[in-house]
Amino acid sequence: MKQILVFILFAAMLCWFMFAPVYKHVIILRQALLQKEVDYLLEIGASGLHGYISPAMVAASKVRLQGRGFEPSDLAYTVTTTNAVNGEDPSVPVMRGIGIGLQVTYPYNRLFVIDQLVGISVPAAAARMGAAGMKMSEYVH
């Protein structure tokens, strides 16, 4: 019985050592892709042509991220401004000098199951990774 227990613990540790670098790279890659998308949306949305991040821009972003392996329904976008106006309304663009903020979050989706098997504490099931940024609007009418 002791040998079986040792074998199970050894096998679990071996799996963790083999797969830990792989799924941690998945987390790093997802985080980088989210940050890249936030930066892109802010660059386009805060430009002199727009002054907003519209629902159409968010939908296009979800399609781009779906091509990278994200589940579009799990992506959450939050658009804010420094003066509390709606930064998503194309009919009322955010004027120059007002900050447009964007946060995109995505769930971890059981990426830490191997850690949990080994006994390492993992993020809560509802925890989400995310990326955020802010850029001053350049829109002038």
Backbone hydrogen bonds, N-H to C=O, Kabsch-Sander energy under -0.5 kcal/mol:
donor,donor_aa,acceptor,acceptor_aa,energy
5,L,1,M,-2.1
6,V,2,K,-2.4
7,F,3,Q,-2.4
8,I,4,I,-2.6
9,L,5,L,-2.4
10,F,6,V,-2.7
11,A,7,F,-2.9
12,A,8,I,-2.4
13,M,9,L,-2.4
14,L,10,F,-2.7
15,C,11,A,-2.5
16,W,12,A,-2.4
17,F,13,M,-2.7
18,M,14,L,-2.1
19,F,15,C,-2.8
20,A,16,W,-2.2
23,Y,19,F,-2.1
24,K,20,A,-1.9
25,H,21,P,-1.5
26,V,22,V,-1.5
27,I,23,Y,-1.9
28,I,24,K,-2.3
29,L,25,H,-2.7
30,R,26,V,-2.7
31,Q,27,I,-2.5
32,A,28,I,-2.3
33,L,29,L,-2.5
34,L,30,R,-2.5
35,Q,31,Q,-2.3
36,K,32,A,-2.4
37,E,33,L,-2.2
38,V,34,L,-2.3
39,D,35,Q,-2.6
40,Y,36,K,-2.3
41,L,37,E,-2.8
42,L,38,V,-2.4
43,E,39,D,-2.1
44,I,40,Y,-2.3
45,G,41,L,-3.3
46,A,42,L,-2.3
47,S,44,I,-1.2
50,H,47,S,-0.6
51,G,45,G,-1.7
52,Y,45,G,-1.3
53,I,87,G,-2.8
54,S,52,Y,-0.5
58,V,54,S,-2.0
59,A,55,P,-2.4
60,A,56,A,-2.3
61,S,57,M,-2.1
62,K,58,V,-2.3
63,V,59,A,-1.8
64,R,60,A,-2.3
65,L,61,S,-2.7
66,Q,62,K,-2.0
67,G,63,V,-1.6
68,R,65,L,-0.9
69,G,66,Q,-1.7
70,F,65,L,-2.2
74,D,71,E,-1.7
75,L,71,E,-0.6
75,L,72,P,-0.9
76,A,105,T,-2.1
78,T,103,Q,-2.4
80,T,101,G,-2.5
82,T,99,G,-1.8
84,A,81,T,-0.9
87,G,85,V,-0.6
89,D,86,N,-0.6
92,V,89,D,-1.1
94,V,51,G,-3.9
96,R,139,Y,-1.7
97,G,137,S,-2.1
98,I,95,M,-1.7
100,I,135,K,-3.1
101,G,80,T,-3.2
101,G,99,G,-0.5
102,L,133,G,-2.6
103,Q,78,T,-2.0
104,V,131,A,-2.7
105,T,76,A,-2.2
106,Y,129,M,-2.7
108,Y,127,A,-1.3
111,L,108,Y,-0.6
113,V,110,R,-1.1
116,Q,112,F,-2.1
117,L,113,V,-2.0
118,V,114,I,-1.5
119,G,115,D,-1.2
120,I,115,D,-2.5
127,A,124,A,-1.7
129,M,106,Y,-2.9
131,A,104,V,-2.4
133,G,102,L,-2.0
135,K,100,I,-2.3
137,S,98,I,-2.7
138,E,46,A,-2.2
140,V,48,G,-0.5
